[in-house]
């Protein structure tokens, strides 16, 4: 009886650990983003992202995925950063819609990537946390 209890506890721990693993909370850090940084992020967004993802991050259904209230951005931040850093031609699902477009690599450096990400993570009602340059640096292209 005791043993089964222990096994159940261990299983529970394993499951909860593996769940937090894929969570944005592992990548994000605490703290308020200074207004000046958000403003810089917004400038980069307008110059480099807005043509496709639109003015308020709403995207274009089935062509350009939304960034506003995007479950992909919320749950798969690492993949989202990888897409913007290296580009993507893979099928993805955002808010239950399939997207299979091509997004070119942004060509931005890590500093500018962190600025634009902090902007999209915290605009249009999104409250998906804050990242720093280290997070961006550590994300490598998948083989
Ligand atoms: C030429 C149009 C285009 C531009 C410019 C563009 N994107 Fe995208 N973006 C796409 C497409 C298309 C996808 C879906 C890619 C796929 O299907 O694999 C995507 C996917 C994404 C995703 C993951 C899905 C989601 O909606 O959460 C994020 C995050 C993202 N883009 C952010 C950006 C940021 C930040 C910029 C500016 C630095 C940018 N994009 C510029 C077209 C674009």
Boltz pocket constraint, residues with backbone or C-beta under 6 A from the ligand:
constraints:
  - pocket:
      binder: B
      contacts: [[A, 44], [A, 45], [A, 48], [A, 49], [A, 50], [A, 51], [A, 52], [A, 53], [A, 63], [A, 64], [A, 65], [A, 66], [A, 67], [A, 70], [A, 72], [A, 73], [A, 80], [A, 81], [A, 83], [A, 84], [A, 88], [A, 89], [A, 90], [A, 91], [A, 92], [A, 94], [A, 99], [A, 100], [A, 101], [A, 102], [A, 103], [A, 104], [A, 106], [A, 108], [A, 116], [A, 117], [A, 120]]
      max_distance: 6.0
